[in-house]
Amino acid sequence: MKNLFCSLFLALISLGLRAAISAEPGNVHVKFVKPENFTDFRIQGRQENVSAEIFRDQVSAYLSPVVAKRFPGDSLNLRFTDIDLAGRIDLSRPRQFTNTRIDRNVASPLRMYFDYTLTDPSGKILARGSKNLVDPDYLYRYIYYSSRARSATLFYEKATLYRWIDTLSVSEAKLSAAK
């Protein structure tokens, strides 16, 4: 009986930890509008719905500390309308490399189109707008990172969004939202 109780307890703990790990951080929320129609949104050959979960979890975890530092207590909502991941999958490669992205820079620029809303804890909108991030120079822009970091899944997408958040100004965003 004691072993059964311990087994059930450990199973419940592991489920709770798994849910906590895969959950979005509280200050960055990522949503998608019809990801199956995105230009290029298959992460490591996975279907778009699975890729959306991977993208959401990794991007929100990566951006959460930046948002917390730049906008303490506020929340950032990103609603993606199209994504064209960095690089291309080269179908002429041998089978073991079919899910490997080849980065050729200008031939395959990184593109992300999204709407954003920055809100305070009471729900008041501090900034809102639409953004088209297109970066044909992403390979050279982040050359100072280690090759290990640059080869991580979604590195260029996360770094590009990080860079954008670093330039986001609440007063400028309010002005662009009013136009």
N, C-alpha and C positions, 0 to 999 in steps of 0.2 A: 504494500500500500504506500509505503514511504517512497519507493522508487517511482511509482506511478505519479504521485504528487510532484516529485522533483522533475520528472519528465514533462508533465503538463506545465509546470511553472516555467521551466526553461523555454518551452515552446512559445508560451505567451510573451515572455520577455523578448525573445528573438523576433517575434512578429512586431512587437511594439518598436523595437530598435530599427527594424527594417522600414516600418512606416515613417518613423522620424527621419531616417536618412534620406528617403525618397521624397519627402515633403518639401514644398517650396519654402524658402525663408519668408518670414512675415512681411518684409519691406520691399520685395521685388516679386511681381506677379506677371507671368508670361502667358499669353493666350494666342491662338492662331485662328485665322479666318480661312477655312478650307485648305488645310496644308496639302491635301492630295493634289491640288492644282498649282502648287508652288513650282517655280522654274526648276530647281534642283535641290531636293530636300531629302535625299536618302543617305542617312548616316551609316557608313559601313555596310551598305547594301540592304539596310532594313526598310520596311514599309514606312510610309509617311507618318502613320499614327504612332508607331513605335519611335520613330525619329523625333516626333514632336515631344514625347515624354523625355527623351534623352536631352534634347535641346533645352527644354523648360528647366529641368533639374540642374543641368550644368551651368546654364547661363544665369539663372537666379542665384545659385550658390556663389558663383564667381563675382557677380555684381553686388550682392548684398552688403559686403563690407564697404564698398565704395559709396553706395547710397547712404549707408549709416553714417559715414564720415562726412560726406558733403551736405547731406540733408537729414540731420539727426531727428529721429521720431517720425519722419515722413515715409510715404510709400510710393513706389514707382510702378505703374502698370504699363506694360508693353503689349500691344496688340498687333501681331505680325500679319501683313496682308500678302507678302511674297518674300521668299528667301532663295537666293542662289548661292549655295555654299562655295567656299574658296576651293579652287582647283577643279579638276574633272576626273571622272573615272575613265581610265583608258581601257577600252574593251579589247584592244589588241594584245594586252598583257596575258601572260600565262595564268591559268586558273587560280593559283594560289594568291595572285595579286588582283583579283577581280574587284575587291572592295577597297583598293588602295587609291587614294586621290593623288593625281599628278598635278603639281602646281607649276603653271607656266606663266603666271603673272598677267600680262596684258591680254593674253588669249582667253583667260578665264577669271575676270575680276570678281571679287566678293561683292554681293549685293544683298541688302536687307531693307525692306520697306515696312514701316510700322507707324502706328499712332501711339502716342505716349501721354500719360497723365501723371502728374506728381501731386499727391494729396497730403494734407497734414493729418494728424490723428483724429480730428473731428470730421474728416471727409471733405474739408474745404479744398477746392482745386487751386493749387499754387502755380501750376504750369501745365500747359497742354499743347499738343501740336502733332504734326506729321513729319516724319523724317525719312529721307531716302539716303541711306549710306551706301555709296558705291566706291570701292577702293581698288583700283587697278594696280596700285603700288604696294599691296599688303606684304609681299615677300621681302621687300627692302625696308619697309617701315619698321618691321619688328626683328631685324637682323641681329640686334644686340642681345636678344634672348637666346638661351642655349638651344641647341638643336633638339635636345630632349623635350624642352618646353614647347617648341614650335611643332613638334610631331604629335602632340597631345590632341585628342579628339576635340574639335571645335575651337582650337586655340585662336585662330585668326578672327573668328566671329566674336569670341569673348573679348579679345583684346581691342577689336574695333568698337564694340559697344562700350567698353571701359573708357576708351579714349573719348567717345561722344559724351558720356556722362560727366567726364572730367571738364568738358567745355560747356555743359548745360548751365544756363543762368536763369534763375527764377524770373527776374525782371524782364529779360529778353524774351523768354518763353511766353510771358503774359502779353507782351506787345504783339508777338506773332500770332497768338491765339485770338487777339482782338481784331485783327485785320480780316 
